């Protein structure tokens, strides 16, 4: 976040109610220079040259610090505040809080080198509040100016000199720079095993590699969900197949019943009973029982056999689909590992060679690619004109 900046609070010349004085000794004070001293260091030479050229007394600037302090266009200084996590997961006094301190410390140690046009005069890492955080106060300046002082205060021009060119009002030099500093902090976090969960931000703030990696992870999660659903379907099919096997066992039980149950056996014909009477009283009712049983059994069997055939087909398809999904997930996980490595390599290049150098290489490569594309396009258009 951007703070209004309170140097006395940051340096603990006074302590707010949310400060735990027993932990103040764990703070890190990187730099705490008087801001007027910094203004003299940065602008006195340019101020002297400017005043020497003036022919009118009302154009002479007696005190550049006071001029900026009363200006409506520029601020005397700017403050950046960064923290990792919150009091619920990175609280001061915890193991994670100490981890956050290490990350913020490493991030700050590269800040001034990354930002040569932002003169840091006050920087403090606080471990005596709810969550470890760092305040960085700086004066943005530009050199070689043709208007006013040659070296003067300008946030816009300072960031432009570092390669951040503003576009729309939602994509200013400031928003681009802040997004880049977040990526720098995220790169340090990654080396400590902490992933950046971006809350309330837009995907445009991700680098291309980070974006691709995030998309791969989303794709893998979706596929794993689909695979779990397919496995559930497979389990259900297997249960239904087991039910069909149970039906087959029931059929065997009925077969035994027919052979042994007295309900399905003809009794010996009573003495003196005619064949016609025996047939009507015993044989025909038994036949009706048997026909009804056979109809029931046959219907059940045909349904079960049909279901078995259908389920076996579904089972095979699901097993094939599961194998396909497992291969896709494996492939995506390999690609994600590659993207992780590329992201670390990309961050390493920026740390070693600096943002300006790496950005220059990228711009040069893009220009070559664009030039090659234009040449290819021109050749195609020329061939088309010759043919027509």
Residue pairs with C-beta under 8 A, 6 or more apart in sequence:
1 80
1 81
2 78
2 79
2 80
2 81
3 79
3 80
3 81
3 135
4 79
5 77
5 78
5 79
5 135
5 137
7 32
7 35
7 122
7 137
8 14
9 15
9 16
10 122
10 124
10 126
10 135
10 137
11 29
11 32
11 122
11 124
12 19
12 24
12 27
12 124
15 21
15 24
18 129
18 130
19 128
19 129
20 92
20 128
20 129
21 128
22 128
23 92
23 93
23 127
23 128
24 127
24 128
26 92
26 101
26 127
26 128
27 124
27 125
27 126
27 127
27 128
28 101
28 105
28 124
28 125
28 127
29 123
29 124
30 108
30 120
30 123
30 124
30 125
31 120
31 121
31 122
31 123
32 121
32 122
32 123
32 124
33 121
33 122
34 121
35 65
35 76
35 77
35 121
35 122
35 139
36 65
38 119
38 121
38 139
39 64
39 65
39 68
39 139
42 119
42 139
42 141
42 151
43 64
43 141
43 149
43 151
43 152
43 153
44 64
45 151
46 149
46 150
46 151
46 152
47 61
47 64
47 149
49 149
49 150
50 61
50 148
50 149
50 150
51 60
51 61
54 60
61 67
61 149
64 149
65 76
68 74
68 75
68 76
68 153
69 76
74 153
74 154
74 155
75 155
76 139
76 153
77 121
77 137
77 138
77 139
78 118
78 137
78 138
78 139
78 140
78 155
79 135
79 136
79 137
79 138
80 135
80 136
80 138
80 178
80 181
81 133
81 134
81 135
81 136
82 104
82 107
82 133
82 134
82 136
82 181
82 185
83 90
83 100
83 104
83 131
83 132
83 133
83 134
84 90
84 100
84 103
84 104
84 131
84 132
84 185
84 189
84 194
85 96
85 100
85 131
86 130
86 131
87 130
87 131
89 96
90 96
90 97
90 99
90 100
90 131
90 132
91 97
91 130
91 131
92 127
92 128
92 129
92 130
92 131
92 132
97 127
97 131
97 132
99 192
99 194
100 131
100 132
101 125
101 127
101 132
102 192
103 185
103 188
103 189
103 192
103 194
104 125
104 132
104 133
104 134
104 185
105 125
106 188
107 134
107 184
107 185
107 188
108 123
108 125
108 134
108 136
110 184
110 351
111 120
111 123
111 136
112 118
112 120
113 354
114 184
114 354
114 355
115 138
115 162
116 162
117 140
117 141
117 142
117 158
117 159
117 161
117 162
118 138
118 139
118 140
118 158
119 138
119 139
119 140
119 141
120 136
120 137
120 138
121 137
121 138
121 139
122 135
122 136
122 137
123 134
123 135
123 136
123 137
124 134
124 135
125 132
125 133
125 134
126 132
126 133
126 134
126 135
139 153
140 153
140 154
140 155
140 157
140 158
140 159
141 151
141 152
141 153
141 154
141 158
142 151
142 152
142 154
142 157
142 158
142 160
142 161
143 150
143 151
143 161
144 150
145 151
145 152
145 154
145 157
155 173
155 174
156 166
156 173
159 173
159 174
159 176
159 177
160 166
160 173
162 177
162 355
162 356
163 355
163 356
163 359
164 173
164 174
164 176
164 177
164 180
165 173
165 176
166 172
166 173
166 176
179 205
180 355
182 196
182 205
183 205
183 207
183 210
184 350
186 196
186 210
187 343
187 344
187 347
187 350
187 351
189 195
189 196
190 196
190 343
190 344
190 347
191 344
198 205
198 206
203 211
203 214
206 214
207 343
207 346
209 339
209 342
209 343
209 346
210 343
212 339
213 336
213 339
213 340
213 343
216 332
216 335
216 336
216 339
217 336
219 332
220 329
220 332
220 333
220 336
223 325
223 328
223 329
223 332
224 329
226 325
227 322
227 325
227 326
227 329
230 318
230 321
230 322
230 325
231 322
233 314
233 318
234 315
234 318
234 319
234 322
237 311
237 314
237 315
237 318
238 315
240 307
240 311
241 308
241 311
241 312
241 315
244 304
244 307
244 308
244 311
247 300
247 301
247 304
248 304
250 300
251 297
251 300
251 301
254 293
254 297
257 264
258 264
258 290
258 293
263 289
264 286
264 289
264 290
264 293
266 282
266 283
266 286
267 282
269 275
269 278
269 282
270 278
273 281
349 358
350 358
